[in-house]
């Protein structure tokens, strides 16, 4: 790779003199360095065996046969496999390019903050920074990094003293409930908090025109360590208070909790408690999420099977219909990660695999019904998760495995190539979610309050 024409240390001595044009030019060159050295959650094409090694074998066979005589054929195969491995390695970024990409990313981050401070791209004129203003930018933490603060019940209660503003979700909701003139029983209010998961990408091994192509697989995992159920209980209780207030303010004839004599569905399942957390694992495409299942203090939930809440009590449904009563199940969800995946496909047509899980809070999930009625069959869905803007967590890499960097896997790949088969490659990235408790609590409540308003607005 050609050396950059500028230094890549995060902050340089002459940065205070950079104008917007110079900043933009450097950022373009830094982005090229970042892309060239990026391998964090990407795995390149797996080695191909058979005919793909012929070029390397023929090239080295001429030398090997002269050196080893009758054993030249074996030596040429070994040399061809080694040459193929070296060529593969050359295709990917070198250690130097990877190290340069890390430094380039740090400088790109600083220049982004400098450009913002100088009003680059803004409607007004470029701003000249004072020495104090420039030093403030130079000493600022990287973009997207938040100050870690444990998510505890005390933190949540303090953070949620003030009300939050709801977001616009009208275009994301689908469905309505014709229950305005009925007695409404909120049988359950269920909240699912994303506390861990994984996202995958892969290519399948294939065979084409005498060539075996190996497979690749990338897995990115994340989790909140030491989940404090009491903190999530405090968020849930506060969200339920918001929901009750909105329902009562709407003028609806509403009751909260299943009647003592039972309803169309029995509520027998507890939500999570500090001594017994309840988790729900959901898989959708290339993604898997693990949710912490919460219910407001004192409320129990409807048991669910693979078909959902099932048919319920037919007799009670008829009884509630005659009494002009409707029961509603409310499910709210909070996701803490945005999942990205290159999907799956054949290694013949796809160069490699790429996956990522990054900090991003959203409310609602398309695979869960926001509202499900018990008597008349009405439902409300959300088309896409609603992004809740704001920084609340750092996703820190804490472990993993890369077959490209493992000696044993490299040897196995060479042996697979010698046998005429494509070598398989895989990578795992393990991340720990470092939360800022107050930010997490407020953004979660903002998302849940927005869903609460959407539910109330859906009642006709």
Order of alpha helices (4+ residues) and beta strands (2+ residues): alpha-beta-beta-alpha-alpha-alpha-alpha-alpha-beta-beta-beta-beta-beta-alpha-beta-beta-beta-beta-beta-alpha-beta-beta-beta-beta-beta-beta-beta-alpha-beta-alpha
